[in-house]
Amino acid sequence: MYYFLSHLSSIDICYTSCVTPKLIGDMLVRRKTISYESCMLQVFAMHFFGMIEILILTTMAFDRCVAICRPLHYMVIMSRPRCHILMWVSWVGGAVHSFSQVFMLICLPFCGPNELDNYYCGIFPLLKVACTDTYITGVLVVANSGIVGLIIFVILFGSYVVILFTLRNHSAEGRRKALSTCGSHITVVILFFGPSIFAYLRPPTTFPEDKIFALFYTIIAPMFNPLIYTLRNTEMKKAMKKLTEQPMYFFLNSLSLSDLCYTSTVTPKLLTDLLAEEKIISYNNCMTQLFVLHFLGAIEIFILTAMAFDRYVAICRPLHYTTIMSRQRCNEILAVCFTGGFLHSASQSLLITFLSFCDYNEIDHYFCDVYPLLKLACSDTYRIDLFVIVDSGLIALVTFVILMISYILILHTIRVYPAESRSKALSTCSYHVTIVVLFFVPVLFVYIRPNITLPEDKDFALFYTIIAPMFNPLIYTLRNTEMKNAMKKIWYHRIPLQWKHIP
């Protein structure tokens, strides 16, 4: 199961990478173009990795069926050579499917520049802009994508019918345990297959809902698949529970929650705007977004500072660590972070509400921020500019300096440590430094300067609104020893034990 899951995670990364970089690039430019060759390459890569993902999910359903319905034969049936063969079949199936799709498209003539009503090169939008009759090609596409997808979905559904039929005579505890191993897989299948079948199992036409459903199988499902399986695994859950007794991970839990809320302030509206012809936001919603963004952003800054203080105490005052970083002290620090975030955000929003805006305005950004709003104001904004620099820029700068001082003190303290102890101490700080750089450098570039807007602002804003919040939990997960041990136990210990005694 985890052999296939490791491959599924790799395919998820490749699959969503076919769409996401181009999507982000298009967000930052007014003229969105793609060459014919790049479009065909995107079609090939998407259908190649998409079909591999479908076949791997089918193989994982077969694995669960064998594990539950034929437990005594599981190690023989799901041997290592058999798993390798199933994986090769998935890759070959993906290549055959993708080549056939692209071959049908390159046979079509396209007259001059065309506009695709989608955020990536999909087959139906391409058929719509072809200069010839595409009825036969459309039928072949439906057969190649839709019907194949439907047949595989029926096979998946049949596997779970067989599993449920087998479990009817099991005890309640046995049924619960067996079904818990299938719950994550069913969730992933629904997230991926439901929208895919809607998109391809129909006549070759385009609907406004196509882009909404495409978001699920191109971005949402591949992004959440590893998280769904991680939260389901017993070893990973035990490791996570063990960590939440430590102050560093107490702050990390709060940081992860803040990250989720912070990026959710921008991403849903951003995705909605990508699917809409006219991108609008009301004054009230704009002010709400501004308040929430600065509230959660300031909380994130203060929590990162608290985590630096935690590392300083752990390395420079190890004997006093449990006393200084008690649970009560951690709660007090977190309360200060929230209070500071609220005061900062309220002051920013209050400054903007004093401004007057004349009639209809266009914001050259993908979210409501202070400087783009100041640029649209009808009144003089000189004094407010100074307040914004003091409130946002200097706070970020002072906090960043405090962070640097913490690490200077840490480096000064560990200079007399043995090499192994220095390496261990620095390893606990390296991932925190990575996150600080990812978040603080773009923030400092945007806010610690006079009231001017630059074309690069949107590029830098992507780092602190989407990229850094998305990668923070992953970076800390891959750093932690307990989590890495749990992952090693899953990938390297459990599977060989199943395959070791195969005759």
Disulfide bonds with the S-S distance in Angstrom:
Cys39-Cys121 2.07
Cys111-Cys131 1.78
Cys286-Cys368 2.08
Cys358-Cys378 1.64
